[in-house]
Amino acid sequence: MSNISPLSLASQHDGEPAAAHGKGPGNPAVIGLGGFGLTTILLQLHNLGLAGIGPVIWAGFVFGGLAQMIAGFQEQKVGNNFGSCAFTGFGCFWIALAAMLVAKKYDVFPVSDTDLAWFLTVWGLFTSLLWIGTFKISKAMFLTFTTLAVGFFLLAFEHFGFGEILGKAAACILLLCAGTAWYMMAAIIYKDLYGRDILPIGKPIL
């Protein structure tokens, strides 16, 4: 299998649509970015009081969780360590969060605000480590991980008791994060279909 670099949005066939080449491996990043973006949007709509928690839990288990983990496993097969770590890691995050919300409903392994704050903090640190890697990928990926890290830390500070306004600010920032993830998803799909860059993602910072 050829080495594809999904999170750098590299095309498998430069200059030509993949359909013209018949069979070939697809780019797992489209599912990973799609699931991450959609589930993030649903959670922020809930945090802003615009939607219930039900859709977040189901999407967290299936699209943000399972589908994103599968994308991470596929990234591993093509030798993309960044994509493998990011998609598998955040797939696990969504499954863990959805399970935590269900467990809280039935008072199983109850989680306090402080517990949740530390949970969000360590995920913020995990994101920060990956954020450094985005300097070598693209400006779009850099923006995605910048807003994600900021969102995690703002939510953590909210649950540490520094004010609900931080949670609202985090929701707005994370909606931008989800939007950039979907933008990159669309960039991969359109480049594959049209054989050229339709949506610019920006050159790497370094």
C-alpha positions as CSV (number, residue, x, y, z in Angstrom):
1,M,0.0,0.0,0.0
2,S,1.4,3.4,-0.9
3,N,2.2,5.8,1.8
4,I,-0.4,8.5,2.0
5,S,-0.1,11.5,4.2
6,P,-3.8,12.3,5.0
7,L,-3.2,15.0,7.6
8,S,-1.0,16.9,5.2
9,L,-3.8,16.7,2.8
10,A,-1.5,15.2,0.2
11,S,-3.3,13.7,-2.8
12,Q,-2.7,10.1,-3.7
13,H,-2.5,11.0,-7.4
14,D,-1.1,14.5,-8.0
15,G,-3.1,16.4,-10.6
16,E,-5.6,13.7,-11.4
17,P,-8.9,12.6,-9.8
18,A,-8.6,9.2,-8.0
19,A,-11.6,8.0,-9.9
20,A,-9.6,8.0,-13.1
21,H,-7.2,5.4,-11.6
22,G,-9.8,2.8,-10.7
23,K,-9.2,1.0,-7.4
24,G,-7.0,2.5,-4.8
25,P,-6.9,3.2,-1.0
26,G,-9.1,6.1,0.1
27,N,-7.9,8.8,2.5
28,P,-9.0,7.9,6.1
29,A,-8.7,11.5,7.1
30,V,-12.0,12.4,5.6
31,I,-13.9,10.2,8.1
32,G,-11.7,11.2,11.0
33,L,-12.1,14.9,10.3
34,G,-15.8,14.5,9.6
35,G,-16.5,12.6,12.8
36,F,-14.4,14.9,14.9
37,G,-16.1,18.1,13.4
38,L,-19.7,16.8,13.6
39,T,-19.5,15.6,17.2
40,T,-17.7,18.8,18.3
41,I,-20.4,20.9,16.8
42,L,-23.2,18.9,18.6
43,L,-21.4,19.2,21.9
44,Q,-21.0,23.0,21.6
45,L,-24.6,23.4,20.6
46,H,-25.5,21.6,23.8
47,N,-23.0,23.7,25.8
48,L,-24.7,26.9,24.4
49,G,-28.1,25.5,25.5
50,L,-29.3,25.0,21.9
51,A,-29.5,21.2,21.9
52,G,-29.9,18.3,24.3
53,I,-27.3,15.8,25.3
54,G,-28.7,12.8,23.5
55,P,-27.3,13.5,20.1
56,V,-23.9,14.2,21.6
57,I,-23.8,10.8,23.3
58,W,-24.8,8.8,20.2
59,A,-22.5,10.7,17.9
60,G,-19.7,10.4,20.5
61,F,-20.0,6.6,20.5
62,V,-20.4,6.1,16.8
63,F,-19.1,8.9,14.5
64,G,-16.8,10.9,16.8
65,G,-15.7,7.7,18.6
66,L,-15.8,4.4,16.7
67,A,-15.5,5.9,13.2
68,Q,-12.6,8.2,14.2
69,M,-10.8,5.3,15.9
70,I,-11.1,3.3,12.7
71,A,-9.7,6.2,10.7
72,G,-6.8,6.3,13.2
73,F,-6.1,2.6,12.6
74,Q,-6.1,3.1,8.9
75,E,-3.6,6.0,9.3
76,Q,-1.3,3.6,11.1
77,K,-1.4,1.2,8.1
78,V,-0.1,4.0,5.8
79,G,2.6,5.0,8.2
80,N,1.1,8.3,9.4
81,N,2.0,8.5,13.1
82,F,0.4,12.0,13.5
83,G,-2.9,10.9,12.0
84,S,-2.9,7.6,13.8
85,C,-2.3,9.3,17.2
86,A,-4.8,12.1,16.6
87,F,-7.7,10.2,15.2
88,T,-7.3,7.1,17.5
89,G,-6.7,9.4,20.5
90,F,-9.7,11.7,19.9
91,G,-11.9,8.7,19.0
92,C,-11.1,7.4,22.5
93,F,-11.8,10.8,23.9
94,W,-15.3,10.9,22.5
95,I,-16.1,7.3,23.6
96,A,-14.8,8.0,27.1
97,L,-16.8,11.3,27.3
98,A,-20.0,9.7,26.1
99,A,-19.6,6.8,28.5
100,M,-18.9,9.2,31.3
101,L,-22.1,11.1,30.6
102,V,-24.1,7.8,30.6
103,A,-22.5,6.7,33.8
104,K,-23.2,10.0,35.4
105,K,-26.9,9.6,34.5
106,Y,-27.0,6.3,36.4
107,D,-24.6,7.3,39.2
108,V,-21.9,4.9,38.2
109,F,-18.4,6.1,38.9
110,P,-19.6,9.6,39.6
111,V,-17.5,12.5,38.3
112,S,-17.2,15.8,40.1
113,D,-16.6,19.1,38.4
114,T,-13.0,19.0,39.6
115,D,-12.6,15.5,38.1
116,L,-14.0,16.7,34.8
117,A,-11.7,19.7,34.9
118,W,-8.6,17.5,35.3
119,F,-9.9,15.2,32.5
120,L,-10.1,18.2,30.2
121,T,-6.8,19.5,31.3
122,V,-4.9,16.3,30.4
123,W,-6.6,16.3,27.0
124,G,-5.6,19.9,26.6
125,L,-2.0,18.8,27.2
126,F,-2.3,15.9,24.8
127,T,-3.6,18.3,22.2
128,S,-0.8,20.7,22.9
129,L,1.8,18.0,22.1
130,L,0.1,17.3,18.8
131,W,-0.2,21.1,18.1
132,I,3.5,21.4,17.8
133,G,3.4,18.8,15.0
134,T,0.9,20.9,13.1
135,F,3.7,23.5,12.4
136,K,4.9,21.0,9.7
137,I,1.5,20.2,8.2
138,S,-0.6,23.2,7.2
139,K,-2.0,26.5,8.5
140,A,-5.5,24.9,8.5
141,M,-4.3,22.1,10.7
142,F,-2.5,24.6,12.9
143,L,-5.7,26.6,13.4
144,T,-7.7,23.4,14.2
145,F,-5.3,22.3,17.0
146,T,-4.8,25.8,18.3
147,T,-8.5,26.3,18.8
148,L,-8.9,22.8,20.2
149,A,-6.2,23.3,22.8
150,V,-7.6,26.7,23.8
151,G,-11.1,25.2,24.0
152,F,-10.0,22.3,26.3
153,F,-8.2,24.7,28.7
154,L,-11.1,27.1,28.8
155,L,-13.5,24.3,29.6
156,A,-11.2,23.0,32.3
157,F,-11.0,26.4,33.9
158,E,-14.8,26.6,33.8
159,H,-15.1,23.3,35.7
160,F,-12.4,24.4,38.2
161,G,-14.8,27.2,39.1
162,F,-13.6,30.2,37.2
163,G,-17.0,31.1,35.7
164,E,-19.5,29.8,33.2
165,I,-18.5,32.6,30.7
166,L,-15.4,30.6,30.0
167,G,-17.6,27.7,28.9
168,K,-19.5,29.9,26.5
169,A,-16.3,31.3,25.1
170,A,-14.9,27.8,24.7
171,A,-18.1,26.7,22.8
172,C,-17.6,29.5,20.3
173,I,-13.9,28.7,19.8
174,L,-14.6,25.0,19.4
175,L,-17.2,25.7,16.8
176,L,-14.5,27.4,14.8
177,C,-12.3,24.3,15.5
178,A,-15.0,22.0,14.1
179,G,-15.5,24.3,11.1
180,T,-11.8,24.1,10.2
181,A,-11.8,20.3,10.5
182,W,-14.7,20.1,8.1
183,Y,-13.0,22.6,5.8
184,M,-10.0,20.2,5.6
185,M,-12.3,17.3,5.1
186,A,-13.9,19.1,2.1
187,A,-10.4,20.1,0.8
188,I,-9.4,16.4,0.6
189,I,-12.6,15.3,-1.1
190,Y,-12.7,18.1,-3.6
191,K,-9.0,17.7,-4.5
192,D,-9.6,14.0,-5.1
193,L,-12.6,14.7,-7.3
194,Y,-11.4,17.6,-9.3
195,G,-7.7,16.8,-9.4
196,R,-6.6,20.1,-8.1
197,D,-6.7,22.2,-4.9
198,I,-10.2,23.8,-4.6
199,L,-9.9,24.9,-1.0
200,P,-6.5,26.2,0.1
201,I,-5.2,25.0,3.4
202,G,-2.1,27.1,3.7
203,K,1.6,26.0,3.6
204,P,3.3,24.7,6.8
205,I,4.5,27.3,9.3
206,L,7.9,25.6,9.5
